[in-house]
Every structure is written in C-alpha cells, then in structure tokens.
Amino acid sequence: MIIVMGTVRVPVENIEPIRPMMAKVIAATLKEDGCIQYAYGQDVLDPELIHIAEKWRDMAALKAHFQTEHMKVWAEERATLGLFDRNIRVFETDEGAEV
C-alpha cells in the first residue's frame, strides 16, 4: 500500500475559491482504480494550511493518477490561486503491518 501525506498552503483569501476545485478533484480521484482514500482538510488552527491524506493500492495506481485529465486540470487551476510551501511525502507500507 502507498500512503501519501502532506500539506500545502493557500493564501487565506483564496480558501473559498479553491474549495470547489478541491471537491471536484477529490470526487474524480476517488473513482480511480487503486484509490483507497483521497482527502484534503483545512487546518483548524492555521487557516492557510491544507492537509493531504491519500492511500493507494500500489505505486502503479499512484503513477497513473498523475496522468489523469482531472489532475492536469487541477494543476492548472491551483496555479492561479497561489499555493505555496508544498510538502508532500510518499510512503510504502505493508498492508498487514500492525502498529
């Protein structure tokens, strides 16, 4: 299983305009083969901070995700809204591993 965790920042004045764009990309991504979870969430204490949490079946599914049309559109849309401090990490885990 592949886990993607991270954050990005959005100027606070662009939070409301970016919400429908995020909702659109989330809905499209959740329909992708191999997508288990895909979520964005605004931080409670820091309104510019958006948390990213994803789970993918495998690396092939994640790589295919980056080639989809909705990701290309999302990249164009978010470029207009000043996202900054993008910090995203990808982890590979044993699905059956216990903590």
ABEGO torsion letter per residue (X at the ends): XBBBBEBBBBBAAAAAAAAAAAAAAAAAAAABBGBABBBBBBBAABAABBBBBBBBABAAAAAAAAABAAAAAAAAAAAAAGBBGBBBBBBBBBAABBX
